[in-house]
Amino acid sequence: MTLSRNDPCWCGSGAKWKKCHWPHIDTALPFEALREQYKKQYNILLKTEEQITGIRRACHLAAKILQELCDFAKEGVTTNQLNELAVELHKKHKAIPAPLGYGDPPFSKAICTSLNEVICHGIPNDTPLKEGDFLNIDVSPILNGYYGDCSAMVAIGNLSPDKKRVMQTSYDCLMRAIGILKPGLPIYEIGDAITDCAEENGCSVVDLFVGHGVGVGFHEAPHIPHHRNKTDIPLAPGMTFTIEPMINVGKKEAVIASDQWTARTIDGKPSAQWEHTILITPTGYEVLTLSPPRS
């Protein structure tokens, strides 16, 4: 159960939550004062206009590369071929693929390709795509020092009813969560919106992985849980982060492969994910990983 502002505080003081442990951050403060408070209290970097401009360009590039990869994903194409195209596209635009060499052990490819029951962090290989497959393609370029991050699902031919349902549900979960964003909204409401949508469609929400701050770094504060949680940090103008709900047909649990990256559903049933990078604005939000209008 999620607390509202007027409920008794979880600490047992007897005071209302808003008078006790509710985050006392005034999102109407001047930007520099708010920026200082968020950095000190939450280690969250609220982005300046200059940083937002750089992040927006990186996100537009992420969306462009992602679209080209989705268009290329056909029956008979391997995920390694998708990775090779991604490398070419990053070079063409003078960008660096953030996943390549990231982590421990270092991720070995430029993109993630998560096929069928793979929840996330799938490593491209020589397996050809076949009729009835679906996959998530996750793209994260670094452009002039700034990061963009987005992913999308691609259907290969006709999908089973379960795959169709979870693919649509994961998209609906993302868009429902985006639709409620505004300054002052506590982060836990994102997880509430996603969980409500998933449960309405008979699906589960993976809770092993989260969205995250992004822009100046690949993974910044805060974590953005997609499941029900108690993260009560209020959104503020200048926050940039991903929402990337991983939705399963069956159980929510994941199994990590021996490569220490690939996460699969514990029951072998399909999983789907969509992702956008979001900017919180003074009046609402901007989806940064949408392709800009063509001039």
GUBAPA-920925 format. One line per field, with one value per residue (C-alpha): residue number from 0; residue in one letter; x, z, y. Coordinates in steps of 0.001 Angstrom, whole numbers. Each point is the difference from the previous one (the first is absolute). Example, Ala and Ser with C-alpha at 12.3 -4.5 7.8 and 13.67 -1.06 7.14 Angstrom:
2
num: c(0 / 1)
residuo: c(A / S)
xx: c(12300 / 1370)
zz: c(7800 / -660)
yy: c(-4500 / 3440)
END
This chain:
295
num: c(0 / 1 / 2 / 3 / 4 / 5 / 6 / 7 / 8 / 9 / 10 / 11 / 12 / 13 / 14 / 15 / 16 / 17 / 18 / 19 / 20 / 21 / 22 / 23 / 24 / 25 / 26 / 27 / 28 / 29 / 30 / 31 / 32 / 33 / 34 / 35 / 36 / 37 / 38 / 39 / 40 / 41 / 42 / 43 / 44 / 45 / 46 / 47 / 48 / 49 / 50 / 51 / 52 / 53 / 54 / 55 / 56 / 57 / 58 / 59 / 60 / 61 / 62 / 63 / 64 / 65 / 66 / 67 / 68 / 69 / 70 / 71 / 72 / 73 / 74 / 75 / 76 / 77 / 78 / 79 / 80 / 81 / 82 / 83 / 84 / 85 / 86 / 87 / 88 / 89 / 90 / 91 / 92 / 93 / 94 / 95 / 96 / 97 / 98 / 99 / 100 / 101 / 102 / 103 / 104 / 105 / 106 / 107 / 108 / 109 / 110 / 111 / 112 / 113 / 114 / 115 / 116 / 117 / 118 / 119 / 120 / 121 / 122 / 123 / 124 / 125 / 126 / 127 / 128 / 129 / 130 / 131 / 132 / 133 / 134 / 135 / 136 / 137 / 138 / 139 / 140 / 141 / 142 / 143 / 144 / 145 / 146 / 147 / 148 / 149 / 150 / 151 / 152 / 153 / 154 / 155 / 156 / 157 / 158 / 159 / 160 / 161 / 162 / 163 / 164 / 165 / 166 / 167 / 168 / 169 / 170 / 171 / 172 / 173 / 174 / 175 / 176 / 177 / 178 / 179 / 180 / 181 / 182 / 183 / 184 / 185 / 186 / 187 / 188 / 189 / 190 / 191 / 192 / 193 / 194 / 195 / 196 / 197 / 198 / 199 / 200 / 201 / 202 / 203 / 204 / 205 / 206 / 207 / 208 / 209 / 210 / 211 / 212 / 213 / 214 / 215 / 216 / 217 / 218 / 219 / 220 / 221 / 222 / 223 / 224 / 225 / 226 / 227 / 228 / 229 / 230 / 231 / 232 / 233 / 234 / 235 / 236 / 237 / 238 / 239 / 240 / 241 / 242 / 243 / 244 / 245 / 246 / 247 / 248 / 249 / 250 / 251 / 252 / 253 / 254 / 255 / 256 / 257 / 258 / 259 / 260 / 261 / 262 / 263 / 264 / 265 / 266 / 267 / 268 / 269 / 270 / 271 / 272 / 273 / 274 / 275 / 276 / 277 / 278 / 279 / 280 / 281 / 282 / 283 / 284 / 285 / 286 / 287 / 288 / 289 / 290 / 291 / 292 / 293 / 294)
residuo: c(M / T / L / S / R / N / D / P / C / W / C / G / S / G / A / K / W / K / K / C / H / W / P / H / I / D / T / A / L / P / F / E / A / L / R / E / Q / Y / K / K / Q / Y / N / I / L / L / K / T / E / E / Q / I / T / G / I / R / R / A / C / H / L / A / A / K / I / L / Q / E / L / C / D / F / A / K / E / G / V / T / T / N / Q / L / N / E / L / A / V / E / L / H / K / K / H / K / A / I / P / A / P / L / G / Y / G / D / P / P / F / S / K / A / I / C / T / S / L / N / E / V / I / C / H / G / I / P / N / D / T / P / L / K / E / G / D / F / L / N / I / D / V / S / P / I / L / N / G / Y / Y / G / D / C / S / A / M / V / A / I / G / N / L / S / P / D / K / K / R / V / M / Q / T / S / Y / D / C / L / M / R / A / I / G / I / L / K / P / G / L / P / I / Y / E / I / G / D / A / I / T / D / C / A / E / E / N / G / C / S / V / V / D / L / F / V / G / H / G / V / G / V / G / F / H / E / A / P / H / I / P / H / H / R / N / K / T / D / I / P / L / A / P / G / M / T / F / T / I / E / P / M / I / N / V / G / K / K / E / A / V / I / A / S / D / Q / W / T / A / R / T / I / D / G / K / P / S / A / Q / W / E / H / T / I / L / I / T / P / T / G / Y / E / V / L / T / L / S / P / P / R / S)
xx: c(0 / 1283 / -158 / -1736 / 1144 / -2703 / 505 / 1777 / 3754 / 1603 / 2465 / -2716 / 233 / -3744 / 471 / -1239 / 2575 / 98 / 942 / 2588 / 2047 / -1510 / 2930 / 224 / 1194 / -1636 / -83 / -955 / 3462 / 2285 / 1744 / 3501 / -1266 / -2080 / 2964 / 2189 / -2616 / -552 / 3718 / 530 / -3058 / -392 / 3221 / -2238 / 1372 / -2635 / 1179 / 755 / -1335 / 3405 / 2 / -3600 / 882 / 2822 / -2120 / -2862 / 2344 / 1329 / -3557 / -1106 / 2945 / -950 / -3506 / 1355 / 2390 / -2678 / -2443 / 2551 / 766 / -3688 / -528 / 2949 / -1203 / -1591 / -286 / 3457 / 1946 / 2205 / 284 / 3735 / -911 / -2146 / 2992 / 2272 / -2478 / -172 / 3798 / -92 / -2770 / 1820 / 3155 / -1972 / -1343 / 3295 / -1547 / 1174 / -2197 / -202 / -586 / 3223 / 2537 / -2341 / -113 / 1732 / 318 / 117 / -3031 / 1299 / -2370 / -1263 / -3700 / -2174 / -2275 / -2402 / -1867 / -3268 / 460 / 3045 / -1030 / 2970 / 3754 / -89 / 3367 / -139 / 1065 / -269 / -3494 / -2243 / -3371 / -2912 / -3737 / -1807 / 2961 / -86 / 2873 / 910 / 2748 / 1645 / 2143 / 2113 / 2329 / 2426 / 54 / 2407 / 152 / -3777 / -2093 / -3252 / -1821 / -3058 / -1298 / -2856 / -1558 / 27 / -2317 / 1321 / -3075 / -3071 / 190 / -1720 / -2880 / 2227 / 2726 / -2508 / -1513 / 3247 / 1466 / -3023 / -218 / 3632 / -551 / -3196 / 1799 / 2687 / -2445 / -2280 / 2990 / 1205 / -3449 / -48 / 3431 / 277 / 2073 / -788 / -1235 / 1624 / 1963 / -2044 / -3032 / 1851 / 216 / -3642 / -1143 / 2070 / -1091 / -3666 / 245 / 1876 / -2386 / -3032 / 1398 / 957 / 3748 / 2738 / 2611 / 3681 / 1369 / 3661 / 805 / -940 / 17 / 2682 / 1255 / 1915 / 1505 / 3331 / 735 / -1301 / -1543 / -702 / -2234 / -2847 / -1171 / -3464 / -1696 / -2727 / -1698 / -1839 / 2488 / 434 / 2474 / -1475 / 2492 / -2055 / 715 / 1523 / 710 / 3326 / -187 / 793 / -615 / -1191 / -3234 / 412 / -2554 / 830 / -3273 / -394 / -2805 / 701 / 2010 / 1912 / 3256 / 3136 / 2897 / 3412 / 2042 / 3613 / 1111 / -1145 / -2098 / -2864 / -3136 / -2731 / -3426 / 86 / -2840 / 1137 / -3047 / 262 / 1102 / -257 / 1385 / -155 / 2108 / 137 / 2200 / -2074 / 699 / -2102 / -902 / -1445 / -3498 / 189 / 2345 / 1722 / 671 / 3559 / 349 / -2546 / 1408 / -86 / -2311 / 1571 / 658)
zz: c(0 / -935 / 2471 / -859 / 1422 / 2695 / 1224 / 3315 / -564 / -424 / 2849 / 2663 / 1237 / -283 / -2201 / -3549 / -2583 / -1537 / 3430 / 811 / -2574 / -3157 / -2076 / 869 / -3328 / -1424 / -3764 / -403 / 1180 / -2451 / -2181 / 1432 / 3582 / -970 / -1877 / 3074 / 2250 / -2314 / -317 / 3755 / 1118 / -2776 / -2066 / -2972 / -2617 / -1323 / -3478 / -1243 / -3320 / -1588 / 1258 / -1082 / -3516 / -173 / 1484 / -2379 / -3007 / 1306 / 574 / -3489 / -1378 / 2153 / -1454 / -3558 / 404 / 1719 / -2846 / -2610 / 1960 / 423 / -3756 / -682 / 2355 / -2296 / -206 / -700 / 1357 / 2989 / 3079 / -756 / -3314 / 1924 / 2210 / -3029 / -1439 / 3374 / 33 / -3499 / 939 / 3124 / -2057 / -2657 / 2597 / 1936 / 3061 / 2373 / 993 / 3796 / 594 / -1765 / 2688 / 2799 / 3336 / 1510 / -1904 / -2853 / -2281 / -3351 / -2472 / -1003 / 659 / 2012 / -1906 / 2271 / -1790 / 1047 / 3657 / 522 / 2287 / -625 / -693 / -2792 / -1780 / -3828 / -1583 / -3254 / 594 / -2923 / 767 / -969 / -515 / 3300 / 1849 / 1649 / 1463 / 1844 / -1499 / 2493 / -1257 / 2133 / -1919 / 1486 / -2116 / 927 / 3545 / 497 / 172 / -1616 / 818 / -1502 / -1100 / -1994 / -826 / -3492 / -1145 / -2553 / -1912 / 1835 / 3782 / 2434 / 2034 / 3114 / -1832 / -1504 / 3423 / 1866 / -2796 / 61 / 3798 / 425 / -2344 / 1781 / 3365 / -1252 / -1445 / 3041 / 2237 / -2257 / -73 / 3746 / 194 / 1415 / 2556 / 3560 / -943 / 2329 / -1877 / 1474 / -2032 / -3163 / 1351 / 1083 / -3492 / -1684 / 2413 / -348 / -3792 / 14 / 2446 / -1967 / -2926 / 1948 / -95 / 2595 / 545 / 294 / 3192 / -341 / -2354 / 65 / -2113 / 838 / -311 / -3229 / -2051 / 1398 / 1046 / -1265 / 3342 / 2415 / 3031 / 542 / -496 / -1592 / 1204 / -2256 / 2747 / 3085 / 2347 / 2556 / -1806 / 931 / -1698 / -1809 / -3677 / -751 / -3122 / -1515 / 943 / -2910 / 386 / -1751 / 462 / -1383 / 1436 / -525 / -126 / 74 / -1097 / 2940 / 3194 / 703 / 1039 / -2148 / -411 / -879 / -2500 / 446 / -2108 / 3017 / -2260 / -1718 / 2173 / -893 / 1447 / 2622 / -1712 / -3612 / -900 / -2145 / 1298 / -1633 / 617 / -1430 / 1200 / -274 / 1557 / 1634 / 1026 / 2777 / -994 / 2162 / -1214 / -734 / -2063 / -3362 / -1597 / -1237 / -1964 / -2650 / -3435 / -721 / -2792 / -3438 / -1398)
yy: c(0 / 3452 / 2877 / 3257 / 3333 / 8 / -3573 / -646 / -66 / -3405 / 735 / -307 / 3591 / 485 / 3071 / 201 / -1084 / 3501 / 1427 / -2663 / -1941 / 1492 / 1349 / 3693 / 1317 / 3102 / -530 / 3684 / 1101 / 1821 / -2574 / 383 / -379 / -3027 / -1474 / 337 / -1629 / -2973 / -609 / 200 / -1976 / -2570 / 153 / 851 / 2366 / 2403 / 912 / 3504 / 1281 / -648 / -3589 / -538 / 1140 / -2561 / -2783 / 773 / -349 / -3319 / -1229 / 1021 / -1969 / -2994 / 95 / 259 / -2933 / -2068 / 572 / -1080 / -3157 / -825 / 427 / -2347 / -2757 / -2601 / -3769 / -1481 / 2987 / -819 / 2178 / 235 / 1622 / 2469 / 721 / 520 / 2502 / 1759 / 363 / 1521 / 2430 / 1163 / 619 / 1838 / 2440 / 274 / -1634 / -2720 / -2978 / 216 / -3753 / -1071 / -861 / 1111 / -1794 / -3015 / -2231 / 2544 / -162 / -1219 / 1657 / 3450 / -688 / -2380 / -2378 / -1885 / -2782 / -1681 / -1099 / 2247 / 2849 / 2295 / 233 / -2567 / -236 / -44 / -3296 / -1973 / -1382 / 1060 / 1533 / -2222 / 223 / 511 / 1520 / 3377 / 1948 / 3148 / 2163 / 2370 / 2892 / 2371 / 2352 / 2505 / 3158 / 2801 / -1350 / -293 / -3172 / -1052 / -3246 / -1690 / -3367 / -1494 / -3352 / -1498 / -2797 / -2500 / -1112 / -1227 / -180 / -2335 / 1477 / 145 / 1905 / 2435 / 612 / 572 / 2133 / 2320 / -45 / 1027 / 2939 / 997 / -193 / 2368 / 2509 / -50 / 748 / 2809 / 1539 / 744 / 1679 / 3516 / 1911 / -1085 / -3485 / -2577 / -2652 / -2861 / 1085 / -1061 / -3558 / 108 / 1019 / -2721 / -2729 / 931 / -187 / -3310 / -1657 / 1186 / -2009 / -3112 / 677 / 431 / 2721 / -932 / 1561 / -1041 / 2899 / 3691 / 3140 / 2523 / 3513 / 568 / 2815 / 1116 / -3595 / -3343 / -944 / 2843 / 462 / -538 / -3555 / -102 / -3217 / -1380 / -2031 / 1253 / 1656 / 2786 / 2263 / 3374 / 2336 / 2656 / 631 / 3391 / 2072 / -981 / -3698 / -2342 / -3722 / -3119 / -1879 / -3535 / -2437 / -3681 / -1905 / -3786 / -2286 / -2307 / 348 / 3216 / -1701 / -46 / -2413 / 1461 / -2033 / -1052 / 2990 / 2090 / 2254 / -1829 / -65 / -2500 / -656 / -2734 / -1894 / 459 / 2098 / 3157 / 3390 / 3425 / 3484 / 3511 / 2928 / 3784 / 2650 / 2749 / 3590 / 1535 / 3564 / 2813 / -896 / -3729 / -2137 / -410 / -3382 / 515 / -3238 / 846 / 712 / 3745 / 1190 / -47 / 3475)
END
